[in-house]
């Protein structure tokens, strides 16, 4: 009996350490199954990279983790810090400390970046920031990321280049300071300089109490954001996992050897 109590306590401690746990996750959109049994655990301080060919379901995984209502979970669960959030809406997940950097960020004319961040922080932290407090917070983040002073007063992604849109996503990440960041192909459409800025920006924000799920098609982003684990994603499921050497192998050999698994 005592051994059983000790075992249960040990299991509780293990579960507390797990930040994100995905169990046998199946999801579909408009009746088409895309995720076909995904299992994944992310602990605080860990960076996990999801790599796979186009159309394999990588971005779907990112969206389902964040609760995008377009996708329907048909089986399995998503746990965050021991809490089942499979049915939780997007805003509740954000309040818990989850963040998604979009592959294709939308523009919102008439809404400045600083006002958007003020509204987001107020809702997430339940604290009403003054404009001065928020500007100081944003200015500190922009300096850390090497962004120009006028960036925060521009309308959200309006007239932004691809690189500027991605820099804006990283600025939001810095200011909102989530526990878990999901980066959905943040390197998409970036040139070499933009990739370096975004990659180094994310690296500066990495701490031992935060987790990262980096979705990417290429190894180049991982030269800046060093992953602890790399997962090969094919046809809606993880088919192999390893260390950073796996991403280097994929860069050299591609995904051809995995396609037979489809």
C-alpha positions in Angstrom: 0.0 0.0 0.0 2.8 2.4 0.9 4.6 1.5 -2.3 1.4 2.4 -4.3 1.2 5.8 -2.6 4.9 6.5 -3.4 4.4 5.4 -7.0 1.3 7.7 -7.4 3.2 10.6 -5.8 6.0 10.0 -8.2 3.6 10.0 -11.2 2.1 13.3 -10.0 5.6 14.9 -9.8 6.4 13.7 -13.3 3.1 15.1 -14.7 3.8 18.5 -13.1 7.1 18.6 -14.9 5.4 18.0 -18.3 4.4 21.3 -19.9 2.6 20.0 -23.0 1.5 16.4 -23.5 -0.2 15.3 -26.7 -1.8 11.8 -26.5 -2.9 9.8 -29.5 -4.2 13.0 -31.2 -6.4 12.6 -34.2 -8.0 15.6 -36.0 -9.8 16.3 -39.2 -11.1 19.3 -41.2 -14.3 19.0 -43.2 -14.3 15.3 -42.8 -10.7 14.7 -43.9 -8.4 13.2 -41.3 -5.1 15.0 -41.1 -3.6 14.1 -37.7 -3.5 10.3 -37.3 -2.3 9.6 -33.7 0.3 12.1 -32.5 2.1 11.6 -29.2 4.5 14.2 -27.9 5.7 15.6 -24.5 7.4 18.9 -24.0 9.0 19.8 -20.7 10.0 23.3 -19.5 13.2 24.5 -21.0 13.0 22.1 -24.0 12.9 23.0 -27.7 11.2 20.5 -30.0 11.4 20.8 -33.7 8.7 19.2 -36.0 10.1 18.7 -39.5 8.4 17.1 -42.5 7.5 17.5 -46.2 4.8 19.9 -47.4 1.3 18.6 -46.7 2.3 16.3 -43.9 0.1 18.0 -41.3 2.8 20.0 -39.4 0.8 23.3 -39.4 -2.4 21.4 -38.6 -0.7 20.1 -35.4 0.3 23.7 -34.4 -3.3 24.9 -35.0 -4.9 22.0 -33.1 -2.5 22.5 -30.2 -3.7 26.2 -30.0 -7.4 25.3 -30.4 -8.2 26.6 -33.9 -11.9 25.8 -34.2 -11.5 25.0 -37.9 -10.1 21.6 -36.9 -12.1 18.9 -35.1 -10.3 16.6 -32.6 -11.8 13.2 -33.1 -9.6 11.2 -30.7 -6.9 11.8 -28.1 -6.1 14.8 -26.0 -4.0 17.9 -25.4 -2.7 18.5 -21.9 -1.1 21.7 -20.7 0.6 21.6 -17.2 -1.6 18.6 -16.2 -4.9 20.2 -17.4 -6.9 18.7 -20.2 -7.4 21.6 -22.7 -8.6 19.6 -25.7 -11.9 21.4 -25.8 -10.7 24.8 -24.5 -11.1 27.8 -26.8 -8.1 29.8 -28.1 -8.4 32.7 -25.7 -8.3 30.4 -22.7 -5.2 28.7 -24.0 -3.6 32.1 -24.4 -4.5 33.0 -20.8 -2.8 29.8 -19.6 0.4 30.9 -21.3 0.3 29.5 -24.8 1.3 31.4 -27.9 1.3 30.8 -31.7 3.5 32.6 -34.2 1.7 32.3 -37.5 3.1 31.1 -40.8 1.2 33.9 -42.6 0.3 36.7 -40.1 -2.7 38.7 -41.0 -2.8 42.5 -41.3 -5.2 44.6 -39.3 -5.4 48.2 -40.6 -6.1 50.9 -38.0 -4.8 48.8 -35.1 -1.3 49.7 -34.0 1.1 47.1 -32.7 1.4 48.8 -29.3 -2.4 48.9 -28.9 -2.8 45.3 -29.9 -0.2 44.3 -27.3 -1.8 46.4 -24.6 -5.2 44.7 -25.2 -3.6 41.3 -25.2 -1.6 41.8 -22.0 -4.6 43.2 -20.2 -6.7 40.1 -21.1 -3.9 37.6 -20.3 -2.5 39.1 -17.1 -5.8 40.8 -15.9 -3.7 44.0 -15.4 -4.5 47.3 -16.9 -1.3 48.7 -18.2 -1.0 52.5 -18.7 0.2 53.6 -22.2 3.5 54.6 -20.7 4.1 51.3 -18.9 3.3 49.4 -22.0 5.5 51.6 -24.2 8.4 51.0 -21.8 7.8 47.3 -21.9 7.6 47.3 -25.7 10.7 49.5 -26.1 12.7 47.2 -24.0 11.7 44.2 -26.1 12.4 46.1 -29.4 15.8 47.0 -28.2 16.5 43.4 -27.3 15.4 42.3 -30.8 17.1 45.2 -32.7 13.9 46.8 -34.0 13.5 50.4 -34.9 11.7 52.8 -32.4 8.8 53.5 -34.7 7.9 49.9 -35.3 5.4 49.8 -32.4 3.3 52.6 -33.9 2.7 51.0 -37.2 -0.6 49.3 -38.0 -0.5 45.6 -37.4 1.3 44.0 -40.4 -0.1 46.6 -42.8 2.4 47.2 -45.6 4.9 44.9 -43.9 7.4 42.8 -45.8 7.5 39.1 -45.0 10.5 39.7 -42.7 8.8 42.5 -40.9 5.7 40.4 -40.2 7.8 37.6 -38.7 9.8 40.2 -36.6 6.5 41.4 -35.3 5.5 37.9 -34.3 8.8 37.6 -32.3 8.1 41.1 -30.7 4.7 39.8 -29.6 6.4 36.7 -28.2 8.9 38.9 -26.2 6.2 41.1 -24.8 3.6 38.5 -24.0 6.2 36.2 -22.5 4.3 32.9 -22.8 5.2 29.6 -21.1 4.9 27.7 -24.4 5.6 29.1 -27.8 4.5 27.3 -31.0 6.3 28.7 -34.0 4.5 27.6 -37.2 7.1 27.8 -40.0 8.4 31.2 -38.8 11.2 30.9 -41.4 8.8 30.8 -44.3 9.5 33.6 -46.8 12.5 34.9 -45.0 15.8 35.8 -46.6 19.1 35.1 -44.9 19.2 38.3 -43.0 15.6 38.0 -41.9 16.1 34.4 -40.8 19.1 35.4 -38.7 17.2 38.2 -37.0 14.2 36.0 -36.2 16.2 33.0 -35.2 18.6 35.0 -32.9 15.6 36.8 -31.5 13.9 33.6 -30.4 17.1 32.3 -29.0 17.5 35.4 -26.8 14.0 34.7 -25.3 14.7 31.1 -24.5 14.8 30.3 -20.7 14.7 27.2 -18.6 11.0 27.6 -17.7 9.7 28.0 -21.2 8.9 25.4 -23.9 9.1 25.7 -27.6 7.5 23.7 -30.5 9.2 24.8 -33.7 7.4 23.7 -36.9 9.7 24.0 -39.9 10.4 22.4 -43.3 14.1 23.3 -43.4 17.1 22.8 -41.1 18.3 26.4 -41.6 16.2 27.9 -38.8 17.5 25.3 -36.4 21.0 26.7 -36.8 19.8 29.6 -34.6 17.2 27.9 -32.5 19.0 24.8 -31.3 16.5 22.0 -30.7 16.8 19.4 -27.9 14.6 17.0 -29.9 13.8 16.7 -33.6 10.7 14.8 -34.8 10.0 13.7 -38.4 6.4 14.3 -39.3 4.9 12.3 -42.2 1.2 11.8 -43.1 -0.1 13.2 -39.9 2.1 11.4 -37.4 5.6 11.4 -35.9 7.6 8.6 -37.6 11.0 9.2 -36.0 12.6 11.2 -33.2 16.1 12.1 -32.4 18.5 14.9 -31.6 19.8 17.8 -33.7 21.7 15.3 -35.8 18.4 14.1 -37.3 17.7 17.6 -38.7 21.2 17.6 -40.3 20.4 14.2 -41.8 17.2 15.6 -43.2 18.9 18.6 -44.7 21.3 16.3 -46.6 19.0 13.4 -47.6 15.5 15.0 -47.6 12.3 13.1 -46.7 12.4 10.5 -49.5 13.3 7.6 -47.2 10.2 8.4 -45.1 7.6 8.8 -47.8 7.0 5.0 -48.1 5.5 5.2 -44.7 2.5 7.2 -46.0 
